[in-house]
Amino acid sequence: MGVEIIFKIAAVGLITAIVSQVLQHAGKNEIATLTTLAGLIVVLYMVMDMVGSLFESMKMIFTMY
């Protein structure tokens, strides 16, 4: 779970940036902004899932003692 999550976040960011730039050059600035926002939401969901699993692990560790 170490490096692959960084690569996933980077891939989402790269794809979002490319799609956003293409839409901006096509004159669709509003859709480009929504695309960037959707990419941000996807990354935040990924990070929140990791934080949730971290808290579950901490809860399991501290209930053992």
Secondary structure, 3 states (H helix, E strand, C coil): CCHHHHHHHHHHHHHHHHHHHHHHHCCCHHHHHHHHHHHHHHHHHHHHHHHHHHHHHHHHHHHHC
